[in-house]
């Protein structure tokens, strides 16, 4: 937990704004960074749980909800690591 707090402090000190991001994303956002050998963790018909904050930012961009600027976030990483 301390590492996450320190990472957020680091980025904020460099002008990044912490924002809330979605934890469930579309297949398109998921596929942008998901290795082909990994499974998506689907949530009913809503989408997939994120494996990285990048997927959350991609979803916001796809939805037209990511304004210009420098952002950071903290998300869980639901990953299929074999």
Residue pairs with C-beta under 8 A, 6 or more apart in sequence:
4 74
7 72
7 74
8 18
8 72
8 74
11 18
11 72
12 18
12 72
14 70
15 70
16 70
16 71
16 72
17 69
17 70
17 71
17 72
18 71
18 72
18 73
18 74
19 71
19 72
19 73
20 73
21 53
21 56
21 57
21 59
21 60
21 73
21 75
22 50
22 56
22 59
22 60
23 49
23 50
23 56
23 75
23 76
24 43
24 46
24 47
24 48
24 49
24 50
25 47
25 48
25 50
25 55
25 56
25 58
25 59
26 47
26 48
26 59
26 62
27 40
27 47
27 48
28 58
28 62
29 47
29 55
29 56
29 58
29 59
29 62
30 40
30 47
30 48
30 50
30 51
30 55
32 54
32 55
32 58
33 51
33 52
33 54
33 55
33 58
34 40
34 51
34 55
37 82
38 51
38 79
38 80
38 81
38 82
39 80
40 48
40 80
41 48
41 49
41 51
41 78
41 80
42 48
43 49
49 76
49 78
50 56
50 75
50 76
50 77
50 78
51 77
51 78
51 79
51 80
52 75
52 77
53 72
53 73
53 74
53 75
56 73
56 75
57 66
57 71
57 73
60 66
